[in-house]
Amino acid sequence: MRIRLIAAICLLVFALGAALGFAAFLEHAAKELETALTTALEDALTESPGWETATQEVTRLWARDKGLMHVLLPHVNLNELEWALGTLPEYQREQEATLYVEQCVRGIQCIRTIREMERPTIGNIF
């Protein structure tokens, strides 16, 4: 009986730790991606020479984090974000500033929605 109680407590601690660890990862990754997208958006609006660098940074961050996000988050939430971020390099190469800006805004909105939906708050839990 005592061993089962200890095992149950260990499992609960592990599950809580994993959930909080993923929440921290998601918050950090989403914040970085949102900052990079905001920079890319500003560079595209001003047609700054840093436009290409900002696009590469967004692509690098997404490539780094998308694997774990796809494992732990519902794909429905990530499909639109992946599509928006996947079109950025092409629009940047073609110098389609209007379409690029639109996809940056869409990406920022998707990231904010994902962050809000996955935040461990009382409203999201119950």
WOWORA-V283397 format. One record per backbone hydrogen bond with DSSP energy under -0.5 kcal/mol. NH is the residue of the N-H (numbers start at 1). CO is the residue of the C=O. E is the energy in kcal/mol with one decimal. If there is no record, write none. Layout:
# WOWORA-V283397
nh | co | e
NH | CO | E
NH | CO | E
This chain:
# WOWORA-V283397
nh | co | e
5 | 1 | -1.8
6 | 2 | -2.1
7 | 3 | -2.7
8 | 4 | -2.6
9 | 5 | -2.3
10 | 6 | -2.6
11 | 7 | -2.5
12 | 8 | -2.3
13 | 9 | -2.6
14 | 10 | -2.6
15 | 11 | -2.8
16 | 12 | -2.6
17 | 13 | -2.6
18 | 14 | -2.7
19 | 15 | -2.5
20 | 16 | -2.6
21 | 17 | -2.5
22 | 18 | -2.5
23 | 19 | -2.3
24 | 20 | -2.3
25 | 21 | -2.4
26 | 22 | -3.1
27 | 23 | -2.4
28 | 24 | -2.4
29 | 25 | -3.0
30 | 26 | -2.7
31 | 27 | -2.0
32 | 28 | -2.3
33 | 29 | -2.4
34 | 30 | -2.6
35 | 31 | -2.3
36 | 32 | -2.4
37 | 33 | -2.5
38 | 34 | -2.4
39 | 35 | -2.2
40 | 36 | -2.4
41 | 37 | -2.6
42 | 38 | -2.4
43 | 39 | -2.6
44 | 40 | -2.3
45 | 41 | -2.3
46 | 42 | -1.9
47 | 43 | -0.6
48 | 43 | -2.4
51 | 48 | -1.5
52 | 49 | -0.6
54 | 50 | -2.7
55 | 51 | -1.9
56 | 52 | -2.2
57 | 53 | -2.1
58 | 54 | -2.2
59 | 55 | -2.4
60 | 56 | -2.5
61 | 57 | -2.6
62 | 58 | -2.4
63 | 59 | -2.3
64 | 60 | -2.0
65 | 61 | -1.9
66 | 62 | -2.4
69 | 65 | -1.9
70 | 66 | -2.7
71 | 67 | -1.2
72 | 68 | -2.0
73 | 69 | -2.4
77 | 74 | -0.8
78 | 74 | -0.8
79 | 75 | -2.2
80 | 76 | -0.7
81 | 77 | -0.6
82 | 78 | -3.1
83 | 79 | -2.3
84 | 80 | -2.5
85 | 81 | -2.6
86 | 82 | -2.1
87 | 83 | -1.3
88 | 84 | -0.6
89 | 85 | -0.5
91 | 87 | -2.4
92 | 88 | -2.5
93 | 89 | -2.5
94 | 90 | -2.2
95 | 92 | -0.9
96 | 91 | -2.6
97 | 95 | -1.3
100 | 96 | -2.4
101 | 97 | -2.7
102 | 98 | -2.0
103 | 99 | -2.1
104 | 100 | -2.2
105 | 101 | -2.5
106 | 102 | -2.2
107 | 103 | -2.5
108 | 104 | -2.5
109 | 105 | -2.4
110 | 106 | -2.4
111 | 107 | -2.5
112 | 108 | -2.4
113 | 109 | -2.2
114 | 110 | -2.7
115 | 111 | -2.7
116 | 112 | -2.3
117 | 113 | -2.5
118 | 114 | -2.1
119 | 115 | -0.9
121 | 119 | -2.1
125 | 121 | -1.6
126 | 122 | -2.5
